[in-house]
Amino acid sequence: MAIKGTVGGIGTKGVVPIVGEGHDWKGARTAIKTDKNGTQSTVVLPQIGARRTPEEPFEWVLEKDLNADFAARYPKGSRFHIVGGDGPEHQQRLVENLKAVCPTFIYGGSLQSPITENGTVMVSVDDYTVSRTVARCLCKIVFNYMALTCGDVFPLSSEFNALREFIRNNIGDAAGRVIVKQKPIIAQGIITGERGTDGHVLTIEGRPRDRTLTVQLALFNSIPYRIPMTDQYIGHAYVKGHHFSNDTNAVSELQAKFAGPDFDPSKITW
């Protein structure tokens, strides 16, 4: 599994890992638990998924959030999946709770678990669950990086007013501030699927044609984030990246390139 319990000291409570495979379980929410010996494991939380047609993805709701409004979105003929729980008794309780808000529900059998024989399951990151506090923290980190790479005058531009207010005074909408990427930042990680470093990775990319300035961040090269800084960028084309080593505290510049629609990371040489 690629997600640790803590990421850069921030923790993962602001980011929700979800089951990334399995026709019946994909999208279900999971949690990372640590036992008294410090061993981490992934558990599927008690929840119910629903969809109206086979073409739709399941909408998942935790047991505590199950209510009539949720059930009303899924009329008779919809399919429900009940997952998680601490055994048959808990599963039965989930069934009864669903029946209480959705009387048309009919139990149709059990599902095959996505967890393999060796106890592993592929998870992905739900990119809509970064909490406001974590978003402000990450935005502060990348804002400082922008000042480091672009100079201390550039971040004072009025085009960053809204971002500064969000970081400093908790003012403004958090939606769209931080986006969890589905692929690593470093091209070698995209190609091999393995992390080549546990250091922090940051890149900045200014595209005057699109008027965008974007910073990417991966603390401990774990969860990769994309953070749009502005959609009013009018400077020159600009791309830069750095790696911050946890072992030596050294900072090294990355070989950074613009990633267009035809970008092929396998063509990059190191």
Backbone bond lengths (Angstrom), bond angles and torsions (degrees), N, CA, C in turn:
res aa  C-N    CA-C-N  psi(-1)  N-CA   C-N-CA  omega(-1)  CA-C   N-CA-C  phi
1 M - - - 1.449 - - 1.515 108.87 -
2 A 1.319 118.36 143.20 1.452 121.83 -170.61 1.512 114.06 -97.49
3 I 1.327 119.72 -5.60 1.456 121.27 -175.35 1.516 109.40 -110.09
4 K 1.329 117.11 121.48 1.446 121.30 177.93 1.529 109.45 -87.11
5 G 1.333 115.72 171.76 1.453 120.37 -178.12 1.514 113.17 -72.19
6 T 1.325 117.10 -27.82 1.454 120.32 176.29 1.509 108.62 -129.07
7 V 1.306 115.78 145.62 1.461 121.28 -179.93 1.518 107.60 -130.61
8 G 1.305 115.66 106.00 1.453 119.29 177.15 1.512 113.84 62.73
9 G 1.339 117.91 27.11 1.449 120.96 179.95 1.506 113.64 79.30
10 I 1.331 118.22 -7.02 1.455 121.52 -179.33 1.513 110.08 -81.50
11 G 1.337 117.15 -32.37 1.455 121.53 -175.92 1.512 110.43 85.79
12 T 1.328 116.09 166.13 1.456 120.22 -177.39 1.516 112.86 -104.76
13 K 1.342 118.86 13.38 1.455 118.19 -179.31 1.522 111.65 -69.75
14 G 1.327 117.83 -17.71 1.452 119.79 176.44 1.513 113.17 -88.70
15 V 1.327 116.79 -5.11 1.459 121.22 -179.74 1.520 108.18 -129.70
16 V 1.311 117.94 128.75 1.462 122.01 -174.55 1.518 110.54 -104.01
17 P 1.354 119.48 115.75 1.464 120.96 173.33 1.521 109.63 -75.64
18 I 1.307 117.10 141.17 1.459 122.45 -179.79 1.524 109.40 -126.11
19 V 1.319 116.37 157.13 1.461 120.80 177.33 1.523 108.39 -62.46
20 G 1.333 116.42 127.52 1.457 120.22 -174.46 1.508 114.66 -102.92
21 E 1.328 117.83 4.02 1.457 120.11 -178.68 1.520 109.55 -148.81
22 G 1.332 115.76 166.76 1.456 120.14 179.88 1.516 111.42 94.74
23 H 1.317 115.90 122.50 1.465 120.49 -175.65 1.525 111.76 -60.64
24 D 1.347 116.77 -37.19 1.460 120.64 -173.76 1.520 114.17 -88.20
25 W 1.336 117.78 -19.82 1.465 121.16 -171.82 1.527 113.72 -116.96
26 K 1.316 118.26 -8.65 1.463 120.36 -172.73 1.521 111.16 -59.04
27 G 1.320 115.37 129.64 1.454 121.38 -179.25 1.511 113.95 97.00
28 A 1.344 117.89 -11.70 1.462 120.60 179.66 1.525 110.15 -66.90
29 R 1.314 116.44 143.05 1.458 121.15 -176.25 1.519 111.67 -79.63
30 T 1.329 115.42 142.43 1.457 121.68 178.79 1.521 109.26 -124.59
31 A 1.309 115.54 172.59 1.464 121.44 175.20 1.513 108.58 -140.58
32 I 1.318 116.10 151.00 1.459 121.88 177.37 1.519 108.17 -99.24
33 K 1.336 117.21 118.09 1.453 123.03 -178.39 1.531 109.72 -108.60
34 T 1.331 115.67 146.30 1.456 121.78 176.62 1.520 108.78 -122.07
35 D 1.352 117.14 123.84 1.458 119.78 -179.27 1.528 110.80 -82.41
36 K 1.319 116.82 -178.22 1.462 120.84 -175.17 1.519 112.75 -65.89
37 N 1.342 116.79 -17.21 1.461 120.56 177.77 1.525 112.92 -92.43
38 G 1.330 115.70 0.87 1.458 119.69 179.28 1.510 114.05 86.62
39 T 1.346 117.36 6.78 1.458 121.05 179.94 1.531 110.02 -81.75
40 Q 1.338 116.59 129.84 1.452 121.30 -179.16 1.518 111.13 -94.75
41 S 1.321 115.76 146.17 1.457 121.12 175.83 1.518 108.58 -148.45
42 T 1.321 115.13 159.78 1.458 121.34 179.06 1.519 109.31 -104.67
43 V 1.332 116.43 130.31 1.465 121.09 177.76 1.525 108.41 -122.33
44 V 1.328 115.57 147.54 1.459 121.16 175.72 1.523 108.06 -88.73
45 L 1.328 117.45 124.70 1.458 121.66 -177.02 1.526 110.89 -72.60
46 P 1.339 118.37 151.22 1.468 120.89 175.93 1.524 110.54 -63.28
47 Q 1.322 117.13 121.68 1.459 120.67 -174.69 1.516 110.92 -163.31
48 I 1.327 114.40 169.29 1.460 121.48 -179.67 1.517 108.45 -130.14
49 G 1.332 115.67 132.77 1.451 121.51 176.48 1.523 110.02 -109.29
50 A 1.315 116.51 149.44 1.472 120.02 -179.03 1.515 110.08 -145.76
51 R 1.335 115.83 147.91 1.452 121.78 172.57 1.527 108.69 -152.56
52 R 1.318 115.80 152.89 1.465 120.49 -177.78 1.514 112.13 -86.38
53 T 1.340 117.04 -35.21 1.459 121.24 -177.29 1.524 109.26 -133.75
54 P 1.340 118.03 160.10 1.473 120.43 178.44 1.525 113.17 -62.15
55 E 1.334 117.85 -21.68 1.458 120.98 -178.40 1.530 112.32 -78.68
56 E 1.326 117.18 -20.60 1.451 121.21 -177.03 1.529 111.21 -81.27
57 P 1.341 117.69 147.12 1.462 119.25 169.36 1.528 109.15 -74.74
58 F 1.329 116.54 156.17 1.454 120.11 177.79 1.531 110.29 -72.10
59 E 1.319 116.07 138.69 1.458 121.66 167.62 1.517 107.12 -95.32
60 W 1.334 116.54 124.11 1.459 120.69 -175.42 1.517 110.50 -105.68
61 V 1.337 115.83 138.40 1.451 121.51 178.02 1.524 108.32 -133.85
62 L 1.325 116.56 133.75 1.459 120.16 178.85 1.524 110.56 -68.04
63 E 1.319 115.51 155.98 1.461 121.08 -177.80 1.526 111.60 -52.50
64 K 1.327 117.31 -42.09 1.460 120.47 -176.35 1.525 112.65 -69.12
65 D 1.348 116.75 -19.45 1.462 120.66 -177.69 1.525 112.97 -102.43
66 L 1.323 117.37 3.16 1.462 120.56 -179.89 1.524 109.62 -68.62
67 N 1.343 116.98 125.52 1.461 120.19 -179.33 1.520 110.05 -151.03
68 A 1.330 115.19 177.46 1.467 120.93 -176.86 1.518 112.01 -64.69
69 D 1.331 117.64 -32.80 1.469 119.85 179.79 1.523 110.96 -62.66
70 F 1.332 116.11 -40.50 1.460 120.28 177.20 1.526 110.14 -63.06
71 A 1.341 116.69 -48.85 1.462 121.03 -177.70 1.524 111.53 -63.42
72 A 1.330 116.81 -33.36 1.465 120.22 -177.16 1.521 112.28 -66.17
73 R 1.332 116.62 -22.76 1.470 119.67 179.39 1.533 111.54 -76.11
74 Y 1.333 116.14 -9.47 1.464 119.74 -175.73 1.534 109.43 -126.93
75 P 1.340 117.64 95.03 1.464 122.50 -176.29 1.526 111.91 -71.75
76 K 1.305 116.04 178.61 1.457 122.47 178.56 1.523 109.97 -54.82
77 G 1.330 116.56 133.95 1.455 121.79 -175.99 1.513 113.21 102.02
78 S 1.350 117.44 -12.66 1.465 120.80 176.61 1.528 109.72 -70.68
79 R 1.308 116.09 159.07 1.472 121.08 -179.36 1.524 109.26 -106.80
80 F 1.333 116.73 133.43 1.459 122.66 179.29 1.524 109.42 -119.51
81 H 1.330 115.44 139.31 1.460 121.52 174.36 1.521 108.94 -121.24
82 I 1.310 116.73 131.28 1.467 122.78 179.60 1.526 107.76 -111.73
83 V 1.328 117.11 120.90 1.464 121.07 -176.25 1.517 109.88 -133.33
84 G 1.321 115.61 165.03 1.452 121.63 178.34 1.514 111.92 81.72
85 G 1.312 115.44 -168.76 1.457 120.09 -179.28 1.513 112.46 98.42
86 D 1.348 115.28 166.21 1.464 121.66 -175.01 1.522 112.28 -106.56
87 G 1.324 116.52 45.42 1.453 119.23 177.30 1.514 113.11 118.72
88 P 1.353 116.81 179.89 1.469 121.92 -175.15 1.521 113.86 -57.54
89 E 1.341 118.31 -38.62 1.455 120.28 -178.85 1.526 111.53 -65.00
90 H 1.316 115.36 -41.45 1.468 119.50 178.06 1.528 110.32 -66.66
91 Q 1.329 116.44 -40.21 1.460 120.47 177.31 1.526 111.10 -59.92
92 Q 1.339 116.49 -42.24 1.466 120.55 179.42 1.523 110.89 -64.86
93 R 1.314 115.95 -36.13 1.463 119.19 177.78 1.520 111.03 -64.18
94 L 1.333 116.46 -39.91 1.463 120.68 176.43 1.526 110.81 -61.62
95 V 1.329 116.38 -41.82 1.466 120.79 178.34 1.531 110.27 -60.17
96 E 1.334 116.47 -46.95 1.460 120.27 -178.58 1.522 111.32 -65.46
97 N 1.320 117.20 -37.98 1.470 120.09 177.96 1.522 111.36 -64.35
98 L 1.332 116.27 -38.30 1.459 119.67 177.95 1.530 110.72 -67.88
99 K 1.321 116.85 -42.42 1.464 120.09 179.12 1.529 111.58 -61.62
100 A 1.324 115.90 -31.20 1.462 119.66 -177.93 1.525 111.98 -65.31
101 V 1.323 116.94 -31.04 1.464 119.85 -178.94 1.524 111.73 -106.36
102 C 1.345 116.13 -13.93 1.469 120.72 -178.92 1.538 108.42 -137.19
103 P 1.330 117.43 80.85 1.466 121.15 -175.35 1.523 114.33 -60.29
104 T 1.342 118.26 -20.38 1.468 120.03 -177.66 1.524 112.30 -80.93
105 F 1.342 117.21 -5.54 1.466 119.91 -178.43 1.514 110.57 -63.33
106 I 1.345 116.10 133.75 1.460 122.74 176.95 1.522 108.37 -124.72
107 Y 1.326 117.25 125.06 1.462 121.59 -179.08 1.523 109.97 -68.39
108 G 1.337 117.10 130.56 1.459 120.32 -174.53 1.506 115.54 -121.94
109 G 1.342 119.11 6.51 1.455 120.21 178.68 1.514 111.96 125.32
110 S 1.343 116.56 -179.04 1.460 122.28 -176.08 1.518 111.01 -99.33
111 L 1.339 115.10 161.06 1.454 122.65 -178.75 1.522 110.06 -104.10
112 Q 1.330 115.43 155.89 1.463 120.49 175.56 1.519 108.82 -84.14
113 S 1.318 116.30 128.25 1.456 121.30 -177.06 1.527 111.28 -66.86
114 P 1.367 117.81 142.76 1.469 120.29 176.02 1.522 112.54 -80.48
115 I 1.344 117.35 -8.78 1.458 121.45 -178.68 1.520 109.37 -79.58
116 T 1.305 117.12 125.36 1.457 122.48 -174.29 1.531 111.17 -75.70
117 E 1.328 115.91 176.58 1.461 121.15 -177.73 1.523 112.32 -63.02
118 N 1.328 117.36 -29.35 1.463 119.06 179.15 1.526 112.62 -87.88
119 G 1.336 116.39 9.83 1.460 120.52 173.22 1.504 115.21 82.80
120 T 1.337 118.74 16.61 1.458 120.94 -179.08 1.520 110.38 -108.85
121 V 1.324 115.16 157.91 1.459 122.04 175.90 1.516 107.74 -150.30
122 M 1.326 116.76 138.54 1.452 120.06 177.63 1.527 109.03 -75.18
123 V 1.328 116.23 129.48 1.453 119.69 176.67 1.520 108.71 -121.40
124 S 1.315 115.89 154.36 1.450 121.88 171.67 1.514 107.26 -123.91
125 V 1.315 116.41 178.66 1.454 120.52 -174.50 1.512 110.18 -109.73
126 D 1.304 116.16 126.81 1.457 121.27 176.83 1.522 108.19 -72.68
127 D 1.334 117.18 115.78 1.456 120.40 -172.28 1.518 113.80 -85.42
128 Y 1.337 118.18 16.58 1.450 120.79 177.50 1.525 111.52 -120.39
129 T 1.323 118.39 16.61 1.450 119.83 -173.14 1.525 113.22 -122.18
130 V 1.320 119.26 17.40 1.450 121.38 174.35 1.524 107.91 -71.41
131 S 1.317 117.39 120.50 1.457 120.36 -176.54 1.526 110.55 -68.07
132 R 1.315 115.66 162.57 1.463 121.18 -178.53 1.531 111.28 -62.99
133 T 1.329 116.40 -40.68 1.464 119.94 179.96 1.520 111.29 -64.22
134 V 1.334 116.59 -45.74 1.460 120.25 178.17 1.527 110.60 -64.35
135 A 1.331 117.17 -39.36 1.464 120.54 179.33 1.522 110.94 -60.93
136 R 1.323 117.16 -42.91 1.474 119.90 179.43 1.527 110.76 -64.94
137 C 1.332 116.46 -39.36 1.463 120.55 179.01 1.520 111.07 -63.22
138 L 1.330 116.64 -47.46 1.461 120.40 -179.81 1.525 111.19 -64.88
139 C 1.333 116.81 -39.87 1.466 120.29 178.23 1.526 111.09 -63.66
140 K 1.327 116.81 -35.99 1.472 120.24 177.46 1.526 110.61 -64.65
141 I 1.327 116.87 -41.91 1.465 120.48 179.45 1.521 110.51 -61.36
142 V 1.338 116.92 -48.79 1.465 118.91 -175.99 1.527 111.17 -72.86
143 F 1.327 118.13 -27.93 1.469 120.09 176.17 1.529 109.45 -64.92
144 N 1.331 116.33 -42.19 1.466 119.81 176.67 1.524 110.80 -63.12
145 Y 1.333 116.53 -38.18 1.463 119.72 178.72 1.524 110.46 -65.82
146 M 1.322 116.44 -38.86 1.464 119.68 176.87 1.529 110.55 -61.24
147 A 1.333 116.73 -41.10 1.465 120.20 177.98 1.524 111.05 -65.50
148 L 1.338 116.48 -37.06 1.462 120.54 179.33 1.522 111.52 -64.50
149 T 1.323 117.24 -42.86 1.465 120.59 -173.67 1.527 113.21 -89.36
150 C 1.335 117.51 -25.53 1.467 120.51 -175.26 1.522 113.74 -108.76
151 G 1.338 116.94 -6.05 1.456 119.66 -178.92 1.516 111.62 99.95
152 D 1.337 117.00 155.49 1.460 120.62 -173.32 1.523 113.65 -79.18
153 V 1.330 118.60 -10.93 1.465 120.79 178.71 1.530 110.52 -85.68
154 F 1.320 116.35 -38.85 1.456 121.56 -175.73 1.533 113.17 -55.14
155 P 1.348 120.76 -44.63 1.465 120.60 -178.33 1.524 114.40 -66.36
156 L 1.353 117.16 -11.65 1.463 120.25 179.12 1.526 112.28 -82.95
157 S 1.321 117.17 -3.04 1.458 121.29 179.86 1.526 110.85 -59.76
158 S 1.328 115.83 148.90 1.464 121.17 -177.28 1.525 112.28 -64.15
159 E 1.321 118.23 -22.02 1.461 120.09 -179.51 1.528 112.17 -66.95
160 F 1.340 116.90 -14.11 1.461 120.73 177.72 1.533 112.19 -104.80
161 N 1.327 117.68 11.83 1.471 120.65 -178.14 1.524 111.92 -57.29
162 A 1.342 116.06 -47.79 1.468 119.75 -176.89 1.522 110.97 -63.97
163 L 1.322 117.12 -39.66 1.462 120.77 -179.84 1.529 110.53 -67.37
164 R 1.326 116.76 -41.26 1.472 119.29 177.83 1.522 111.18 -62.67
165 E 1.328 117.46 -41.82 1.463 121.08 179.00 1.528 111.09 -62.96
166 F 1.326 115.92 -38.09 1.463 120.07 179.03 1.522 110.19 -65.48
167 I 1.330 117.28 -43.78 1.458 121.76 -177.26 1.528 110.97 -70.62
168 R 1.324 117.07 -49.22 1.464 120.74 -170.75 1.525 113.36 -82.26
169 N 1.345 116.36 -40.78 1.462 119.96 -169.90 1.528 114.08 -118.48
170 N 1.345 116.66 5.68 1.469 120.67 178.49 1.526 111.41 58.87
171 I 1.326 116.32 38.75 1.460 122.25 -179.32 1.521 109.05 -111.18
172 G 1.335 116.48 134.86 1.452 120.68 176.43 1.513 112.90 110.21
173 D 1.311 114.74 169.80 1.459 122.21 -177.34 1.519 110.26 -78.50
174 A 1.349 116.36 135.42 1.465 120.72 177.83 1.521 112.24 -85.72
175 A 1.322 117.26 -14.63 1.466 120.76 -176.73 1.524 110.68 -62.04
176 G 1.327 116.16 130.31 1.455 121.02 177.73 1.510 115.09 80.78
177 R 1.321 117.73 -1.65 1.466 120.23 -179.66 1.532 111.28 -71.44
178 V 1.333 116.28 -41.41 1.468 121.77 -177.17 1.517 108.53 -129.59
179 I 1.321 116.19 125.99 1.461 121.85 -178.75 1.522 108.52 -120.16
180 V 1.322 116.57 125.60 1.463 120.74 177.25 1.521 108.82 -79.21
181 K 1.324 116.30 121.36 1.454 121.56 -179.34 1.531 110.43 -76.96
182 Q 1.315 115.59 153.91 1.462 120.85 177.87 1.522 112.20 -93.84
183 K 1.345 117.60 -8.74 1.458 121.35 -179.90 1.519 109.51 -129.04
184 P 1.334 117.99 154.73 1.462 120.81 177.76 1.529 111.30 -62.13
185 I 1.327 115.50 164.20 1.458 121.18 177.28 1.523 110.51 -81.08
186 I 1.326 116.99 -42.53 1.463 121.54 -177.18 1.527 109.37 -78.89
187 A 1.319 116.34 130.24 1.463 121.52 -175.81 1.517 112.40 -58.47
188 Q 1.320 117.19 -37.03 1.462 120.19 -179.62 1.522 110.84 -61.80
189 G 1.336 116.81 -34.48 1.451 120.65 177.27 1.517 112.09 -68.51
190 I 1.350 116.73 -34.14 1.459 120.62 177.08 1.521 110.23 -65.94
191 I 1.330 116.44 -40.72 1.464 121.42 -176.04 1.526 111.47 -71.95
192 T 1.333 116.78 -48.98 1.459 120.75 -172.84 1.521 113.12 -90.80
193 G 1.339 117.56 -21.43 1.452 120.41 -175.69 1.515 113.25 75.72
194 E 1.340 117.19 10.16 1.460 121.40 -178.63 1.523 109.70 -122.46
195 R 1.332 114.96 150.21 1.463 119.89 177.30 1.519 109.72 -82.04
196 G 1.316 116.34 122.73 1.456 120.01 178.94 1.507 112.88 -88.03
197 T 1.339 117.90 -6.93 1.456 122.23 -178.48 1.522 109.01 -155.42
198 D 1.326 115.45 154.35 1.463 121.03 172.68 1.525 110.72 -106.25
199 G 1.331 116.42 11.88 1.456 120.49 -179.98 1.523 112.07 -81.61
200 H 1.325 115.85 170.20 1.459 121.56 177.89 1.528 109.79 -78.80
201 V 1.325 116.84 140.89 1.459 122.62 -178.99 1.522 109.11 -124.11
202 L 1.331 116.83 130.24 1.457 121.91 175.59 1.517 109.67 -135.42
203 T 1.313 116.80 139.92 1.465 121.84 172.46 1.522 108.39 -136.17
204 I 1.325 115.63 154.14 1.455 121.12 176.12 1.525 107.94 -133.33
205 E 1.318 116.04 139.73 1.461 120.71 -175.27 1.528 109.54 -141.04
206 G 1.328 115.83 120.05 1.455 121.36 176.35 1.521 110.06 -108.71
207 R 1.325 116.63 125.68 1.460 122.63 -178.93 1.534 109.60 -121.83
208 P 1.320 117.87 95.07 1.473 119.60 -179.16 1.522 112.50 -62.12
209 R 1.327 118.39 -30.68 1.465 120.42 179.88 1.526 110.57 -62.42
210 D 1.346 116.25 -39.07 1.466 120.80 178.03 1.524 112.55 -94.49
211 R 1.347 115.73 -7.30 1.460 123.10 -177.30 1.534 111.68 61.86
212 T 1.325 116.58 30.84 1.453 121.14 -178.51 1.526 111.59 -113.29
213 L 1.309 115.26 145.66 1.460 123.15 170.80 1.521 106.65 -130.42
214 T 1.321 116.10 121.14 1.466 121.14 -171.70 1.520 110.06 -131.65
215 V 1.327 115.92 139.82 1.461 121.68 174.50 1.526 108.25 -115.81
216 Q 1.324 116.20 138.53 1.463 122.24 173.49 1.519 108.48 -110.57
217 L 1.331 115.92 144.38 1.458 121.08 -175.73 1.519 109.92 -143.34
218 A 1.339 116.30 136.15 1.462 121.18 171.83 1.526 107.57 -139.04
219 L 1.325 117.07 103.60 1.455 121.05 177.33 1.528 108.99 -73.08
220 F 1.325 115.27 129.67 1.459 122.07 -174.25 1.524 111.24 55.64
221 N 1.331 116.98 25.80 1.461 123.67 -179.07 1.529 110.74 50.46
222 S 1.318 115.40 39.24 1.464 119.90 -177.77 1.527 109.03 -103.30
223 I 1.325 119.11 -104.27 1.458 121.24 -178.89 1.522 109.61 -73.75
224 P 1.337 119.03 120.68 1.465 120.93 -179.62 1.530 111.08 -87.59
225 Y 1.328 115.99 132.34 1.453 122.16 179.66 1.528 110.13 -116.35
226 R 1.319 115.49 147.02 1.470 122.38 170.56 1.518 107.60 -117.59
227 I 1.339 116.57 125.81 1.458 121.10 -174.91 1.530 109.40 -124.97
228 P 1.331 117.92 106.50 1.470 121.19 176.52 1.527 109.77 -68.16
229 M 1.312 116.85 124.98 1.463 120.70 -179.25 1.529 111.88 -89.07
230 T 1.338 116.52 -37.33 1.458 120.98 179.66 1.521 109.51 -164.87
231 D 1.324 115.86 153.28 1.465 121.22 171.77 1.521 110.55 -112.34
232 Q 1.358 115.04 21.32 1.457 121.37 179.34 1.531 111.71 -123.93
233 Y 1.321 116.25 27.23 1.461 121.34 -176.74 1.524 110.66 -70.95
234 I 1.334 117.07 130.74 1.472 121.28 -179.18 1.532 111.28 -128.11
235 G 1.321 118.10 15.07 1.454 120.93 179.70 1.516 112.28 -82.14
236 H 1.327 116.55 -162.44 1.449 120.95 -179.25 1.532 109.90 -87.65
237 A 1.334 115.70 164.36 1.461 120.63 176.96 1.529 108.85 -62.32
238 Y 1.316 116.21 130.68 1.448 119.53 -168.07 1.523 109.54 -149.53
239 V 1.322 117.85 129.54 1.462 121.06 175.66 1.525 109.07 -146.72
240 K 1.317 115.53 135.10 1.459 120.80 -178.26 1.530 108.00 -156.05
241 G 1.317 116.39 153.61 1.456 120.25 178.68 1.516 111.39 -150.02
242 H 1.328 116.18 153.65 1.459 121.21 -179.95 1.529 110.83 -140.15
243 H 1.328 114.28 152.22 1.454 122.06 174.75 1.522 108.00 -119.45
244 F 1.342 116.00 131.79 1.459 121.68 -179.69 1.533 107.63 -112.64
245 S 1.318 116.72 111.71 1.463 121.76 -175.04 1.522 110.74 -77.66
246 N 1.341 116.15 131.63 1.456 120.54 175.52 1.522 111.61 -77.70
247 D 1.324 116.78 -26.38 1.459 120.90 -175.11 1.523 112.02 -79.69
248 T 1.336 115.86 -42.56 1.470 119.93 -174.39 1.523 113.66 -111.08
249 N 1.337 117.30 -8.90 1.471 122.96 -174.60 1.525 112.60 64.34
250 A 1.338 116.14 13.98 1.461 119.77 179.06 1.527 110.17 -81.44
251 V 1.335 114.82 148.80 1.461 121.82 177.16 1.524 107.82 -113.99
252 S 1.322 116.33 125.70 1.461 120.10 -179.80 1.522 109.82 -127.87
253 E 1.331 115.56 145.39 1.454 119.82 -179.67 1.526 110.10 -82.62
254 L 1.326 116.17 137.56 1.452 122.34 179.41 1.519 111.03 -88.06
255 Q 1.319 116.47 155.64 1.448 121.14 169.13 1.522 106.93 -78.25
256 A 1.315 116.89 107.97 1.467 121.30 -173.83 1.521 110.48 -112.79
257 K 1.318 116.10 140.52 1.455 122.26 179.56 1.521 109.67 -136.02
258 F 1.344 115.68 152.71 1.452 120.42 173.65 1.531 109.05 -68.55
259 A 1.324 116.69 133.19 1.458 121.88 -179.80 1.517 109.32 -101.82
260 G 1.308 116.24 96.45 1.455 121.15 177.31 1.510 111.62 -87.00
261 P 1.335 117.87 -176.31 1.471 120.99 -177.92 1.526 113.31 -63.40
262 D 1.350 117.30 -23.94 1.461 120.86 -179.44 1.531 112.28 -102.77
263 F 1.332 116.43 16.10 1.455 120.65 -176.95 1.531 110.89 -65.50
264 D 1.317 116.83 128.75 1.467 122.90 179.20 1.518 108.58 -122.53
265 P 1.354 117.59 103.55 1.468 119.32 -176.56 1.501 113.42 -61.92
266 S 1.347 118.54 -22.84 1.464 120.86 -178.88 1.514 111.94 -68.76
267 K 1.347 117.86 -16.70 1.466 121.88 -178.82 1.536 111.35 -83.85
268 I 1.326 116.86 -9.27 1.461 120.54 -178.66 1.531 109.21 -78.24
269 T 1.312 116.03 137.84 1.452 120.95 176.31 1.523 108.59 -110.50
270 W 1.355 114.94 144.09 1.443 119.69 -179.35 1.516 110.36 -108.76
